[in-house]
Amino acid sequence: MQPVPVAALPPQPTDIRDGSTAGAWLVLGSALVWSAGGILVRLADVESPWNTIFWRAGTASLFLLAFMLVRDGRSGTLALFRGMGWAGIGVGVCFATASTLFIVALNHTTVANVLLMQAGVPLLAALLSWVLFREKLRISTWIAIAAVIAGVAVMVSDSLTGKVSPVGDGLALVIALAFAAATVITRRFSHIRMTPAVCTGSLFSLAIAGIMSVLTVGGVAVGWQSAPYIALLGISMGLGMALFTQGARLIPSAFAALLGTAETILGPVWVWLFLGETPSFRTVAGGSMVLAALAGYLAWQLLGHHRIRRLPPPVN
């Protein structure tokens, strides 16, 4: 399938006022829904993470498929799957990697460590764009990237003391890189709707987890006490992605990333309030550095857009 010419694509918003209030609420809703993931995994309390991944991915796949069928109809849904191309498959692989490792990482490290590392995804995406496509980065972006790296270093220093597993922190970093790669692909192919790609990624995750469940524990069965939490986990993942893919198209990407930090902030809070999983001092300190770098960078970007919009027209 030939890519759509740039001139044929709809103009992207460059200021918050160009976006939609509905889009902002949709993206914020996705972050709120996703923030429940950590506590639902803890409440499910399934011995094998692969069983959790299997049922979570299966529920999410069904939800996303139903969402597309209701929104686009059967023929429209088939057209979306056929039109996503290799870019959609790439996003699906990245999403499958991130969603699968999310559950595995939570079995080795804290919810706070996993979620706070994800706060650096927008900056990691900018760095990947520079490495792969030589997209120019401003000095403010480089400063923010350095601050994020420093914050992550502080967070993972607990691994060196044995307080948390280095495996868990390593997986959390891979999750952030996978999301960043998916972001870069989505930006390069912005004319492709990625809902079918996300559904495909859930199916990839379902297949991998099914095989691993059989090999490690002999099956995919879970206790009836865990089933409701796992079902909610899958629905929250699918609903969050449906909300995000709808809302992110209506508002500037910088504003969407800023709203997305609600997941990073709220996820550890829910686990701390309801389950008593208190993040360590180094996790809080490093996470604060990451959040401050991200918030400062995004605020600077948004302020820059505002200043550009306020400049008077050139005099001929």
Helices and strands as residue ranges (DSSP letters): G 6-8, G 16-18, H 21-34, H 37-44, H 49-83, H 85-106, H 111-118, H 121-133, H 139-160, H 166-188, H 195-217, H 227-247, H 253-275, H 281-310
